[in-house]
Amino acid sequence: MWLWQRGRHGRGLRARMRVVGARPGDTRLIVMNNKYGAPGTTPHYDVQAMIEAAVLSHSLECEVETVRGDDLRGSNGNKPEFCIGGPLGSNVRSAGHLAHSLPGVTFPPYTHPDHPPAIEAGGEFCHRDRENQGYALLAKFTAPGGSRPVILICGQSAVTHHAAAYFLRHSYRRIADAVSSTERFCLILKIPSVRTYGFQGATLERDLTDAVFAPGPWRSPRTRRVESGRTIHASTLACFSVRCHAPRNRAAHRRAPRGAPSCPIRRP
C-alpha cells in the first residue's frame, strides 16, 4: 500500500509539472492585475486567484515572485510565469500576450449594459450572464525571448479568474487528458451558476488550441528534427543521453507511437 501511494503521488507530481510547466527549485512569476478603473488596487477574487497560483507553485517546491503587470517589461526569461487578469484596463501584460501569441482571441470592449462582456475565440462568442455564468480563458505558451512557459488566465470577472486558477490546481489531470500537448494549449472554461456554486463550479467547455494561436511553425517537444531530416521521438534523445546500449537498433525508436515507452531496450 505504501509503495502504491508513493507511486500515485509521483505520477500526480509529474502530471502537475507537465501542465504547469514548473520544476522544483524554479522561481515562479505571478503577474497581477489592477481592478478595472482603479489602478493600484486588486479585487478580492483576483487575490484569491493569486493564492491558488502560489499554492500550486509551492506544491512543486517553487519560489514565488509577485509583480504587477504595469511594472513588468520584457521577457519572463528562465522563470515560469502566471499572468492573471483580463486585457481591458486590468492587466496590460495580458493584453500584450493575447495580441502577440493568441491573435485568435478577442475581448470586445464593454460599451453598454445591453452588451455584456464576451470572449471571442476561434470564431465563437462566449457571453457573460451577470451573476449567473461566466467564462475564462486558460492558456499555456512560450513568449518571445522566454525559455519557460507562460500560463495566462483571462476571464470576464474576478470570480472567473479565481475559478480558472482553482480549476488548474485541482483538475490538472483533466487538462492533461484533454489537450494534445501540455506544452501549448488554450482552453475555455465555463463557470455556471456563479451565484450558487461560486468559483468551484468551473468546467472545461472546449479546447481551442488549433484555432487561436499565431500561425507559424511550432513543434511539440515530443519530436525533434535531426540533421538527416528524419523525425525521432523525444524519448530516443533521452535514451541516447544516458548512452543506451543499443546503438544499432535506433531505427526502432523512429516515429514511435504516442504513449510509447521511453526506451524499449533496457540497460543491463
C-alpha positions as CSV (number, residue, x, y, z in Angstrom):
1,M,0.0,0.0,0.0
2,W,2.8,2.4,0.9
3,L,4.5,1.8,-2.5
4,W,1.2,2.2,-4.3
5,Q,0.6,5.5,-2.6
6,R,4.1,6.7,-3.3
7,G,3.8,5.8,-7.0
8,R,0.5,7.6,-7.2
9,H,1.9,10.7,-5.6
10,G,4.8,10.6,-8.0
11,R,2.5,10.3,-11.0
12,G,0.5,13.2,-9.8
13,L,3.6,15.4,-9.3
14,R,4.8,14.7,-12.8
15,A,1.4,15.5,-14.2
16,R,1.3,18.8,-12.4
17,M,4.8,19.6,-13.6
18,R,3.9,18.9,-17.2
19,V,0.7,21.0,-17.1
20,V,2.0,23.9,-15.0
21,G,5.5,24.0,-16.7
22,A,7.5,24.3,-13.5
23,R,10.1,22.2,-11.7
24,P,11.3,22.1,-8.1
25,G,13.7,24.9,-7.5
26,D,12.1,27.3,-10.1
27,T,11.1,30.9,-9.2
28,R,7.6,31.4,-10.5
29,L,6.5,34.9,-11.6
30,I,2.9,35.8,-10.7
31,V,1.9,38.8,-12.7
32,M,-1.1,40.6,-11.0
33,N,-3.7,42.9,-12.4
34,N,-5.5,46.0,-11.4
35,K,-9.1,46.5,-10.5
36,Y,-10.9,47.9,-13.5
37,G,-10.8,51.7,-13.3
38,A,-8.8,51.7,-10.0
39,P,-5.1,51.3,-10.7
40,G,-3.1,50.1,-7.8
41,T,-5.8,48.0,-6.3
42,T,-6.7,44.3,-6.8
43,P,-10.2,42.7,-6.4
44,H,-10.7,40.1,-3.7
45,Y,-11.2,37.2,-6.1
46,D,-8.1,38.1,-8.0
47,V,-6.1,37.9,-4.8
48,Q,-7.7,34.5,-4.3
49,A,-6.5,33.5,-7.8
50,M,-3.0,34.6,-6.9
51,I,-3.2,32.5,-3.7
52,E,-4.2,29.5,-5.8
53,A,-1.3,30.1,-8.1
54,A,1.1,30.4,-5.2
55,V,-0.2,27.2,-3.5
56,L,0.2,25.3,-6.8
57,S,3.7,26.6,-7.2
58,H,4.7,25.7,-3.7
59,S,3.3,22.2,-4.2
60,L,6.1,21.9,-6.8
61,E,8.7,23.3,-4.4
62,C,8.9,26.6,-6.4
63,E,9.6,30.0,-5.0
64,V,7.1,32.7,-5.9
65,E,7.8,36.3,-7.0
66,T,4.8,38.6,-7.4
67,V,4.9,41.7,-9.7
68,R,2.2,44.0,-11.0
69,G,1.6,43.9,-14.8
70,D,2.2,47.6,-15.1
71,D,5.7,47.2,-13.7
72,L,6.9,44.2,-15.8
73,R,8.5,44.8,-19.1
74,G,10.4,42.3,-21.2
75,S,10.6,38.5,-21.3
76,N,10.0,36.2,-18.4
77,G,13.4,34.6,-19.3
78,N,14.0,31.4,-17.4
79,K,11.1,32.0,-14.9
80,P,7.8,30.3,-15.5
81,E,5.0,32.9,-15.4
82,F,1.4,33.1,-14.2
83,C,-0.4,36.1,-15.7
84,I,-3.7,36.9,-14.2
85,G,-6.3,39.3,-15.4
86,G,-8.2,40.5,-18.5
87,P,-6.8,42.8,-21.1
88,L,-9.3,45.6,-20.9
89,G,-7.9,48.1,-18.4
90,S,-6.9,45.4,-16.0
91,N,-3.6,43.8,-17.0
92,V,-1.6,45.3,-19.8
93,R,0.7,42.3,-19.9
94,S,-2.3,40.1,-20.6
95,A,-3.2,42.4,-23.5
96,G,0.3,42.0,-24.9
97,H,0.3,38.2,-24.6
98,L,-3.0,38.0,-26.4
99,A,-2.0,40.3,-29.2
100,H,1.2,38.5,-29.9
101,S,0.7,34.9,-29.1
102,L,-3.1,34.3,-29.3
103,P,-4.4,36.5,-32.1
104,G,-7.4,34.3,-32.4
105,V,-8.7,35.6,-29.1
106,T,-10.5,38.9,-28.7
107,F,-12.1,40.6,-25.8
108,P,-14.6,43.1,-27.3
109,P,-14.8,46.4,-25.4
110,Y,-17.5,46.6,-22.8
111,T,-19.5,49.6,-24.1
112,H,-23.1,49.1,-22.9
113,P,-25.1,47.2,-20.3
114,D,-27.1,45.5,-23.0
115,H,-23.9,44.1,-24.4
116,P,-22.3,42.1,-21.6
117,P,-18.6,41.2,-21.6
118,A,-17.7,38.5,-24.1
119,I,-14.8,36.4,-25.2
120,E,-14.4,35.8,-28.9
121,A,-12.2,32.8,-29.6
122,G,-11.9,30.7,-32.7
123,G,-14.9,32.5,-34.2
124,E,-17.2,31.7,-31.3
125,F,-18.6,34.1,-28.7
126,C,-18.8,33.3,-25.0
127,H,-21.1,35.9,-23.4
128,R,-21.3,36.5,-19.7
129,D,-24.6,36.3,-17.9
130,R,-24.0,38.6,-14.9
131,E,-24.3,36.8,-11.6
132,N,-25.3,33.6,-13.4
133,Q,-22.5,32.3,-15.6
134,G,-19.2,33.5,-17.0
135,Y,-16.2,32.2,-19.0
136,A,-12.4,32.3,-18.6
137,L,-9.5,31.6,-20.9
138,L,-6.7,29.3,-19.7
139,A,-3.7,29.2,-22.0
140,K,-0.2,28.0,-21.9
141,F,2.5,29.0,-24.4
142,T,6.1,30.3,-24.6
143,A,6.5,34.0,-25.1
144,P,9.2,35.6,-27.2
145,G,12.6,35.7,-25.6
146,G,11.5,33.3,-22.9
147,S,12.7,29.8,-22.3
148,R,10.0,28.9,-19.8
149,P,6.2,28.8,-20.3
150,V,3.5,31.4,-19.5
151,I,0.2,30.4,-18.1
152,L,-2.4,33.1,-18.9
153,I,-5.7,33.4,-17.1
154,C,-8.1,35.9,-18.6
155,G,-11.8,35.9,-17.6
156,Q,-14.8,38.1,-17.7
157,S,-14.7,39.0,-14.0
158,A,-12.5,38.5,-10.9
159,V,-14.5,35.4,-9.8
160,T,-13.8,33.7,-13.2
161,H,-10.1,34.3,-12.7
162,H,-10.3,32.6,-9.3
163,A,-12.4,29.8,-10.8
164,A,-9.8,29.2,-13.6
165,A,-6.9,29.2,-11.1
166,Y,-8.8,26.8,-8.8
167,F,-9.6,24.5,-11.8
168,L,-5.9,24.5,-12.8
169,R,-4.8,23.5,-9.3
170,H,-7.4,20.8,-8.8
171,S,-8.1,19.5,-12.3
172,Y,-4.6,19.3,-13.9
173,R,-5.2,15.6,-14.7
174,R,-8.3,16.5,-16.6
175,I,-6.3,19.1,-18.6
176,A,-3.5,16.7,-19.3
177,D,-6.0,14.2,-20.7
178,A,-7.9,16.8,-22.7
179,V,-5.1,18.5,-24.7
180,S,-2.9,17.1,-27.4
181,S,0.2,18.6,-25.9
182,T,0.8,20.0,-22.4
183,E,3.4,22.3,-23.9
184,R,0.9,24.6,-25.5
185,F,-2.9,24.8,-25.2
186,C,-5.8,27.2,-25.0
187,L,-8.9,26.2,-23.1
188,I,-12.3,27.9,-22.5
189,L,-13.7,27.3,-19.0
190,K,-17.3,27.8,-18.2
191,I,-18.3,28.9,-14.7
192,P,-22.0,28.1,-14.4
193,S,-24.4,29.2,-11.6
194,V,-21.9,31.6,-10.1
195,R,-24.5,32.7,-7.5
196,T,-24.9,29.1,-6.3
197,Y,-21.5,27.4,-6.8
198,G,-19.2,30.4,-7.0
199,F,-15.6,29.7,-8.2
200,Q,-15.8,25.9,-7.5
201,G,-18.2,25.1,-10.4
202,A,-15.8,25.6,-13.3
203,T,-16.0,23.1,-16.1
204,L,-13.9,22.6,-19.3
205,E,-16.0,24.0,-22.1
206,R,-13.8,23.5,-25.2
207,D,-10.2,23.2,-26.4
208,L,-9.4,26.0,-28.9
209,T,-5.7,25.4,-29.3
210,D,-5.8,24.9,-33.0
211,A,-7.9,28.0,-33.7
212,V,-6.3,30.8,-31.6
213,F,-2.5,30.6,-31.7
214,A,-0.4,32.6,-34.2
215,P,0.3,30.8,-37.4
216,G,3.8,29.6,-38.0
217,P,6.0,26.6,-37.3
218,W,5.6,25.0,-33.9
219,R,6.8,21.6,-32.9
220,S,5.9,19.7,-29.9
221,P,8.9,18.7,-27.8
222,R,7.8,15.1,-28.2
223,T,9.6,15.2,-31.5
224,R,12.8,16.8,-32.8
225,R,14.4,17.1,-36.1
226,V,17.9,15.8,-36.7
227,E,20.3,16.9,-39.3
228,S,19.4,14.0,-41.6
229,G,15.8,15.3,-41.7
230,R,14.3,12.2,-40.1
231,T,11.9,12.6,-37.2
232,I,13.0,10.9,-34.0
233,H,10.8,10.5,-30.9
234,A,11.9,12.6,-28.0
235,S,12.3,9.5,-25.9
236,T,15.1,8.5,-28.2
237,L,17.1,11.6,-27.3
238,A,16.6,10.9,-23.7
239,C,17.7,7.3,-24.3
240,F,20.8,8.4,-26.2
241,S,21.7,10.9,-23.5
242,V,22.1,8.1,-21.0
243,R,24.1,6.1,-23.5
244,C,21.5,3.5,-24.4
245,H,23.3,0.2,-25.1
246,A,21.5,-0.4,-28.4
247,P,23.2,1.9,-30.9
248,R,22.5,-0.4,-33.8
249,N,18.8,-0.6,-33.0
250,R,18.0,3.1,-33.1
251,A,15.7,2.6,-36.0
252,A,13.2,1.0,-33.6
253,H,12.8,4.5,-32.0
254,R,11.9,6.4,-35.1
255,R,8.3,7.6,-35.3
256,A,7.4,6.0,-32.0
257,P,3.7,6.0,-31.4
258,R,2.1,8.3,-28.9
259,G,2.5,6.9,-25.4
260,A,5.4,4.7,-26.3
261,P,7.7,3.7,-23.5
262,S,10.8,5.8,-23.1
263,C,13.2,3.1,-24.3
264,P,12.3,-0.3,-25.5
265,I,15.7,-1.6,-24.7
266,R,16.8,-1.7,-21.0
267,R,20.3,-1.1,-19.9
268,P,21.9,-4.1,-18.4
